[in-house]
């Protein structure tokens, strides 16, 4: 399930170009107002599968009506849209309950009026579908260091492990929801030619390598639905991997 927040500012606002942390913090804050236990569980633990934790939600980039970029800051006014998605309807319902009581929200130093919340139509999931990213896709691998510690390293999209690790990631998310693996584990991705790399600076100086692209996903429609609702790739709860359908539903 996903929602679109329709936001607005008549006044000029400033926002750090690396704004993902502010949105993530806003989401957890909204959840905490309605269900503190859920907010704490998601933030501190998430859902565990195959020795990894999954938060099971994602959000898009901000889409501005009017903006310009100056010195690592976005200067904007007018309408702004933000999409948030999760396979758990309860998560979305708690967010909506919290946001509907707010006349405005704050992202960093930017103040935005809440004009409304809309629910986009649910696609009919098929074995072959085309999507575009509305936040960058990132995928990592774990490397064992000499001292025995695991080092997380972002993969290039050309690396054959990029798609294979995404497939494993989708299967883990399916297992979290359904408590079992699907009989049909087909899941493959063909990325488009207009793929653009993007480096996002996150909190505490962490640099995350992601990609904005269009793609064709082929496989089990249930797994494609998981990717659509949870996000494609990893770090979804930090604002990575959100996709939307290209063409008619």
N, C-alpha and C positions, 0 to 999 in steps of 0.2 A: 504494500500500500504506500502511496506517496501523496504528498501535498505540495502546493506551491504557495509560498508566502508572497503576497503583493504588498510591497513597501513603498514609501514615498517620502521625499524631503523637498520642500519648497526652497529651503535655504541650501547654500553650498556647504558640502560636508567634506571632511578629510578622512581617509582611511589608509592604513598601511597596506602596501601592495601584497604583502604576505599576511592575509587576513584570516586564514583557515582557523587559527587558534581561537579567534574571537567568536566564530560561528560555533565551533565545537563547545566552547565554554557556555555560550548562550543556550545551546540545546540541553546540556546537563543541568544548567540552572533552572530551565523550564520544567524538566522532569522532576527535579528535586522539590519544586513547589507543590507538585501533585502527589508524587510517590518517591519519597526520599530513599527507600530501600532499593527500588529499581535503579535510581540514578547512581547510588553508591556501588551496586553490583556491576552495572555496566562500566562505570568509570574504573573501578579497581580490579575487576575480574573478567567480566564478559562471560562468554560461553566457551568452555574448553573442549577441544577435539584434537587428537593426535599431538598432544603436548603444546598446542598453541591456543591462544585466546582470541576470540572473535567477538566484536561488539555488535554486529548484525544490524548496522544502520549506516547510511551514507548521506552526503549532501552535495549539492552542485556548487559550481562557481557562482558568484553574484553576477547578475546580468543587469547592466546599467543602461538607462535611457540616454543620459548625457554624462559624459565623463572625459577626463584627460589624465595622463600620468605625468607626474613631475617628481623627480628625485625620490623614487621608491614610495611615492604616495599617490593614491587615486583621489582626484578632486571631482566630485560628482553632485548632481542634483536631479530631481525628477523621480521617475519610477524605477524601482529596483525589484528584481525577482530572485527568489531563492527556493530551490526544490529540496525536499527532505524525503528519504525513503527508508522503509524497513519492512521485512516480512511479517513483523508482529504488529497487528492492528492496535493492540493495547498501547504500545509505545507511541504510535501516531496520535491516538485518542488523548493521551495525557498531554502531549505537546500542544494539541489544538486547544484543550481546556485551559492550559496556562496562557497561551498566546492571546486567546480571545478576550482575556481580562486586561490586556495591556493596550494602552493607547499608543505607546511607542516602545521601541526596543533600542538597545544600545550595543553597537559593535565597535569595540575600541572607544574612540572619542566621538564616533558618528552616531547621531540620533535619528531614528527613522520611524515615521508614523506607520502603523499597521492599517492598511486599507482593506485587507480581507485575506481569506484563505480559500483556495480552490483545490478541487480534486480532479486531476486529469483522468481521461478514460483509460481503462485497463486494456492493454493490447491482447489480442488473441495470439498466444504463443504457439509457434510452429517450429518445424525441424530446421528451417533455414530463414534467418531474419537479418535485417540490416539495422545497424545502430550508429549513433555518433556519441562521442563523449561530451558530457557537460561538466565534467571535472576530470583532471588528468588521471590516466591509468598508471599505476606503479606496481612493480612486482619485485620481490627480493629473494635472496637465497642466503642460507646460513653457512658461514665458513668457520672451520675449526682452527683456532690459533694455537701456536706452540705452547702457550700456557694453559691450554685446555678450555679457554673461554670461546663462546660462539660469537662471531662477528656477523652482523646483518649487513648485507651489501645489495644495493639496488642493481637490477639487471638491465642491460640494454634490450630494447624491443626486438633487435635482430637475433639475440641469443635464443637458441632453441629451448632453453629452460624457461624462458619468459612465458610461453603459452602452456607448457607442461605444468609449471607451478600454478598458473591460473586455474587449470583444470583440477588439480588437486585441491586448490582453495575452494572452488565451487562445490566439489564433492563433500568437503568437510562441512561447509555451510548447510548443504542438503542433509547431512547426517545429524547435525544439531537440531534441525527442525523436525525431521521425520524419525529420528532415533535409529536409523538404518541407512545403508547405502542403496541407491537405486539399482534395479536390474540392468537398466540401460545406462551405461556410463559414457556414452558418446558426447564429446564436447570439443569442438575445434574452432579456431578463429582465423580468419583471413583479414589482416589489417590493410587499410587503403593506402594509396600512394601519398596522400596529403597529411602524413603524420608529422607532427611537430613536437620536438622535445621541449620540456619546461622544467626549470629548477626552482623548487619552492623552498624558501627558508622558513623552517618551523621554529617553535619555541626552543630555547636553550641552544641556538645555533645549529640545529640539525638541518642539513640539506637533503631534500628528497627529490629524486629524479623521476619525472612523470612524462606522460605523452598524451597529447590531444590528437584524436584521430577519428576516422570512421572505420567500421569493421563489419564483416559478415560473420555471424555465429551459426554454426551447423551442429546439430546434435539433438539430444533428448530435450523436448520442450520444457520439461520440468526443471532441468538444470539451467536452461536459458532464462526461465522465470526467476530462479534464484539469483542469477547474475544481475538481472534487471532490478530486483527488489533490494538486494544486499549491497550491490556494487561489484564491479569487475576488478579482480586483483586484490591487493592488500591495502592496509591503512585506510580502509573505507570511512571509518569514524573520524578521521582527520580531514575528510573532504576529498577523497580520491576514488576514482572508478565509477562515478555515476554515469549511466548511459540512458539515452532515450531513443525510441524507434524512429527510423527513417521511413517515410512513405505511410500508406494507409494502415490502420490497425486491422 
